[in-house]
Amino acid sequence: MKFPDGIKYHKEHSWARVDGNKALIGITDYAQDALGDVVYIDLPDLNSDISADNEISEIESTKATSSVIAPVSGTIIEINEELEESPEIINEDPYEKGWIIAIEMSDPSELDSLLEAADYESFIEEESK
């Protein structure tokens, strides 16, 4: 499983890659692996406001339906529309092509409560016991 550095991880298995005040958001490699083959994602609306720790989307797989939880708050400025036709991209490349939304963060200090890669990996190991 991959846990790239330079990404902040939420304990609900979402991630944020930050560039200035913009954050790309997706689900972790661990989450996509646990879900199995992703068959559908309910993408949120452009320009909607999201709040940290709240659901932003639902992903359906061959195994289950799962909520995507926002790691940080902000306004959606971009949606990965490629996922509408090819949701399996989330399985193939969860950290690059499989991003879900981009937001303009409203409170960058929320990043302080997220985990670094090594901490997230330790969290996963503990949760799996």
Secondary structure, 3 states (H helix, E strand, C coil): CCCCCCCEECCCCEEEEEECCEEEEEECHHHHHHHCCEEEEECCCCCCEECCCCEEEEEEECCCEEEEECCCCEEEEEECCHHHHCCCHHHHCCCCCCCCEEEEECCHHHHHHCECHHHHHHHHHHHCC
